[in-house]
């Protein structure tokens, strides 16, 4: 039995009929064509499916689509404002924090949520924020350096 849901994705209203067992990840990728959240482990361990739900990181592979009714979602595409990349995206490029790119959208979203709360971060806070996002290419050093450089730029 299908359920009607209404929610926002990247600021745009969306109404869909979904099956009770459909995950948010399936709906985003297969129904809405938003492919930045990836399927990795399907168990919430790798973090590549991360999206922001009302500003907080969640694993979209573990969340049923019916749970987002009335909520607001942000994918990495939603970080772009007025045609400009988010400062995190710019810092990742400048510092070489992107290798294969598979984990990058999830990393950016986890860090953007953290920056909303605090623009002056320590290395420990950054590492804690990305602890649920596995990266096999960068070793995390470039990612941490990118965020630290951004914080220095934002704070003055």
Secondary structure, 3 states (H helix, E strand, C coil): CCEEEEEEECCEEEEEEECCCCEHHHHHHHHCCCCCCCCCCCCCCCCCCEEEECCEEEECCCCEHHHHCCCEEECHHHHCECCECCHHHHHHHHCCCCCCCCCHHHHHHHHHHHHHHCCCCCHHHHHHHCCCCCCCCCCCHHHHHHHHHHHHHHHC
